[in-house]
Amino acid sequence: RRETGRYEITSVPYVVRNRNMAICYGEPVLKSYERICFDKCCCSIPGKPQADLICPGHPLLDAVIDLIREKNADTMRRGAILIDDSDYGDEARLLFYIEDAIQDGVVDKAGARRTISKAIHFVELKENGVASTTGYAPYLDYRGATEAETAAIRDWMQTQSWLSHNVEEAAKAYAVEHLIPIHFTEVKQRKEAMLNKTAKAVKDRLIAEIQYWDYKAVDLAQKEAAGKPNARLNSKLAARRAEELQERMQERLAEIEKERHISPIPPVITGGALIIPRGLLAKLLKQNEPELFNCGDRKAIELAAMKAVMDIEARLGYNPRDVSASKCGYDVESYVPEALRDADGNVLRFIEVKGRAKGAATVTVSRNEMLCGKTKPEQFILAIVEVDGNRTRTVYLKNLSFDTPGIATSSTNYDIMNLISSSEVVYQE
């Protein structure tokens, strides 16, 4: 530890430095770092050394992640048993971590085509073979099973033949058909736009220089013929410079064309987990959990709450989209028209919808939702909808006082009235 929020790394182990991240990032992992930090505000302090911001994309962080993944690849492949406490159903599912990469036509020093983008996809597979994507980090909302739970689940697993029948192939097939094309299209469009801009800049600059030296060569040749040679520059040298620039332009454009040869690499399953819903777990443990309302009522309340929020957003002039299936930390992604944008110019509102039966005193917020609220406080809204038959009451809360979830926290229960009193109410009806 050094200054507040800043640290010094006196010696980076050789095994980390040897990851050779320079191939990917153009800079190696250093032997030591005088200062590092994890928050932008701590990068610069008057009179103190500049600190490296350790974040995704920094060679040191990515080298450590790469090393940890390599050492624990077998553990990831063996998988885990996770409990979904928010699911009161009894249908288990398999969660697969699928990594795909996009490469271009440039060959690196190792003789392999260069990887320009990687992505991790999460695919869930049910017993009936139906696969679906689960968003960015669904595991954040699950918890590990206890020893007693694991024992009961392992006994149940012995009766489930579907768990070992081509499940990986089914998950890969879903990724190849539905997820990788989206990643490939995004990368290709972004890369094509950048390469078109680069190619135009190369042509504009070098063609202008080539034309200059061509004109200079002709001009010098005429002066030499008239007996007025230039002692410092002759026509042959000027012509040679024009030719070199022409060759340089062709080589650069050829490199750009190689970068256009973009193709996906076959996906690889890097890990997996068996997801046991709370309802199934209660059956396996022969427990009868008291419920405020049954699963059918719960679903009806959730649907009523979603409809209420979608209607409110449309009525307020926003353009809402249901993204609840993606499990990205919120249920509604609402586009903000230019006329309604705030001083920060935020284009999207991220709304997490919580449907509650009339009289409910608490609301459960998952780890993923808490992290989303803390990282995007100006855009994140918690919509609490009280459902009473055909009537609903809705309150929008912003700048929520969520606790920072611990590593073992999958969700937290909050008292609704305390949550409202400690947050900013931006809308209610």
N, C-alpha and C positions, 0 to 999 in steps of 0.2 A: 504494500500500500504506500502511496505517496500522497499527493494532494487529494482532496475530497473527490471521489469518483474516478480517480486516476491511479494507475499502477505501473510498476516497472517490471519487465521480464529480463532478468540478468543473463539467462542462458536458455535457449530453445533446444531441446533434445535433438540429437542427430536424426533420430527416427522420424521426427516431424519435418525437419529441414529436407530430408531425403525424399519427400513426396514429390519434389520437382514441379511445384505449381507454376513455375515460370513458363512452362509450355502453354498453360491455359491463360495466365494473367499477364505475362510479359515481365513479371518481377518475381524473384525467389522469396522464400521464407528466410528472414534474417536470423543471424545467430543470437541477437538480443534486441530488445526494444526499450529505448530510454523511457518512453511513456506510452501507455495504451489507455483507452477508455471505451465505454459502451454507450455513451450518450453524446450527441453532437455538442451540447452546451459545454462539455468538459474538454473539447479538443484544444481550445486556445485559452490560456490564462496568462495575463501580462507578467513578464519576467520569468516565466517557466517554459520548459521545452514543449514544442508542439507534440500533441499526442495522436497516435494512430487510432482511428475509429474502427473498432473490431465489429464488423457486421458482415452479413452475407455478401460474398464477392471479395472479401479481404483474403489474401493468400494464406495467412496464418490460421484463420478460422476454418477455411475450407480444407486446409491440410489436416487439421485436427479431426474434423468431421469425416474426411476421407479415411483416415487411419482407424477411427473408431468403427466405422462401417465395415472396413475390411476385417478387423479383428473379430467382429461380432456377426459376420455374415451368416454363419451356421446357426447361431441363436435366432436370428431373424427368420431364417428359413424354417426352423423347427416350429416357430410360431408361439402364440400365447392364448390364454383363455381370458376374455374380458367380459365384464358384466355391464349391460345397458340398463341402468336403473330407471330410465325415462320410458322404457317400452314395457307395457303391461301385457303384451301378447305372449304367445307361447311358440313362436316360430324362430328357431335359431338360424344364423346365417354365417357365412364365411367372409372375412374381410381380407382382401389381397392388396399388397403394396406392389404396384407395377411401375417400373422405371422404363421410360423410353427416351431416345435421343435422336437428334437431327444432325446430319453431317453434310458438309459441302464437298466440293471437289479438290480442295487444297490438301496436299499430302504433307504431314508433319515429319519431324526428324526421325521418328520411329518407323516411317513408311506406311502409316495408317492415315486414312482420311480424317480430316479435322472435325471434331465434334463442336458444334456451334450452339447447341441448346439441349438441356436436359429437363425432364419433368417427371414428377412422381404423381401417379394417379391412384385413387383408392376405389376399388370395385368390390361390391358386396354381392354374394351369390346365395340364393335361397335353395331349399331342398328341391323345389320344383324346377330348378335350372334357370330361373329368372335372374338376370344380372342387372345391376344398376350402379351408377356412380354415386359417391357419397360426399363429394365436396373436397375441401382442402385438407382437413385434419380431423376426421371423425373420431379418432381414438382419444382425443382430448376430453370427450364427454363420457368416456367409459372408465371403469375402474378394474383393477386386478381382482381375481377371485381369491377368497380365503382358502385355507387348507381344507376345511370341511366342504366348502362349495366345490373345490376342485375335485375332491374324491367322488362326490355325487355326480358331477358332470362327466368324469372319466368313465364311470359305470354306464352312464347313459350313452356315451359316445360309442361304446362297444356294440350297441344295437342300431347304430346309424350308418348303414353301408354307403349312403350317398356322400359321406365325407371324403371317401377315397376313390370316387368314380369320375375321373377326368375333370375334376373341378378346376385345376390350374389351366387346362386347355380352354375350358369354357370362359374363364375370366380373361385370358389373353385374347380370345376371339372377340369378346365384347370390347376390349380396349382397342383392338385393331380396327374394329368397325365403327366405333362411336367416339373414342377419345383421341387417339393418335392423329386422325385426320384434322381435328380441330387444332391441335398443337402444331402440326405441320403447316397448315394454312396460315396460322398466325405468324409463325417464324418466316415462312416464305414471303408473305406480303411485306413484313417489316424489312426483311433482308433485301427484297427486290427494290423497294423504295429507296433504301440507303445506297444500294449499288448503282441505281439509275442516277442518283444525285452525285455520287462519286465519279462515275464515268463521265458525266457532263462537265464536272469541274476539271477533270483531267484533260479532256479534249479542249475545253475553252482556254485553259492556261497553256498547254503545250503547243496547240495549233498556233496560238498567237506568237509564241517564241519561235516556232519553226518558220512561220511567215517572215518574222523579223530577220532571222539569219539567212533565209533564202534571198530576201531583198538586199541584205548587206553583202552577200556573196556576189550578186549581180553588179551591185554598185562598185564594189572593190575591183571586180574584173574589168569593168569599163575604165576605171581610173588607172589600173595597171596597163591596160592597152594604150592609154593616152600618155604613158610615161610618168604617172603620178602614184607610185606605190606607197602603201602604208607600212611604215617600219615596224609597227607593233602587231598588225593584223593583216593577213592576206586573204584573197578570195577562197583559196583552197581550205584554209582553216575555218573560215566562216561556213563554207559548204559542209565541212565535216561536222561542225557543231549542229547544223540543221539535220544531218543524217542521224547523229547520235540521239537527238531529241525525238526524231521519228521512231527510231528503234525503241527508245525508252517508253514512248507512248504506246507502241504496239505491245510491249511486254506487260505494261501495267494493265492495259485493256484485256490482255489474255488472262492475267491473274483474276481480274474482275469476272470474266466469263467462267473461270473455274469455280469461283465462289457462288455462281448462279446454279451450279449443278447440285441442288439440294435434294436429299433423300432421307427417309426415316430408317432408323436401325430397328431390327426386330425387338419387341418388348421383352423385358426380363422381369420375372417375379422375384422381388428381393425380400419379401417377408409376408407374413399372414397372421391371422388371428381368428379364433372361433368366438363369435359374439353371442352371448346367452342373454336373452331378454329377462327382465325381472319376473314376468309372469311365469315363464318356463322354470326359472330357478326356484320359485316358490313351490311349484309342483314337485320338482326333483327333491327338494328338502322336506316335502310334505308339510308345508306351512300354509296357513290361511291368512294372508295379509288383509287387514281391514282397509277398505276403500271408501272414500267419500262418495264415489259414483262408479258405476261399472265401466268397462272398456268402451261399450257402445256409446254411453253418455259422454265419456271423455272425448271420443272422436267427434261427436256432434258439437261439443263445446268448442273444440279446436277449429272446426270448420266455420262455425258461426263467428268466432273471433277473427279469423282470417278474412271472412267476407266483410265484416264491419270495418276493418282497417283498410282493405282495398277500396271500399266505397268512400271512406273518408278521404283517402289520398286523391282519388279521382275528383271528388267534390272540391277539394282545396286547389285543384289545378295541376297536380303532379301526375306523373305517368308510372303507376306501380307495376311491379312484376313479381310473381310468386317464385321465390328461389329456395323455399323451405326444404325441398328434396336434396339440395346441394350441401346442407348442413355446414354452411360457411360462417356461422355465428350470428345469423339474422335470417328472418323469414321473408321479408319484403325488401326489394331493391327499388327505390322510387326515384325516377328521373326528375330533376328540378329544371323547369324551363328557365331561360335566361332572365325573364322578367321577375322571377321569384327567388333568384339566387341571393345569398347573403354577401356580406362584405368580403368574405374569403373566397367567394366564387365556387362553392361546392356544388358539384353537378349531381351528386347522388345522396339520398337519405337511406340509411340502413336501419330497418325497423324490425325489432324482435317482438313477436306477438305472443302474449301470454293470456290464454283464455282460462277464466276461473269461474266456477259455479258461484251463484249468489251466496254470500256469507263466508266464502273462503278468506282466511286471514293471512295466508302466506303464499309466496310464489317461489318456484325453484328456478334458479338461473344456472346454466351449465358453465363449465370451465371455458369452453369455446366462446360463449356469449359474453362472459366477463372480460376475457382478453380482447374481444372485438370492441366492447364498450370502453375499455381503458386506452386502446391504441387509436381509436377514432372517436373521441368524445364529442367533437363538433358535428359529426354526421350520424352518430348512433342514437337511436330512440328506442326506448322500451315502452311498448304499448300494452297496457294491462286492460283487458276487456272482461267485464263482469257480464256473464250470460244468465239471463233469467227468462227461460222459455223463449219467446220470440223477441224479447227486448234485450238490448245490450247497452252498457255504459262503458265508455272508453276514456282513458287518460293517457296522454303521451308524456313520458319523462325523459329528460335530457340531463347531461352532466351528473351521471349517477355516481354515488359513492360506493362503488364496488370494491371489495377487498381484493388484493392481489392473490390469486389462487395458488396454494402450495402445490408441490409436485405430485402429491397424492390426492389432491382435491379434484373430484369429477363434477361436483355441483354444490351449490350452497342455497339454503332456504333463507328467504328474506321476509320480514314482516311487511306487508303491503303498505300499511299506514306509515310506518317509519321510513320506508323507501320513498314514499310520496313527499313526506315532510323534509327529507334531506336532499331532494333532487329538484330540478327546475321543471315545473309543469308548463309545457309549451302548447298544449291543446287538451281540451276535454269536452265531452258531450254526454 
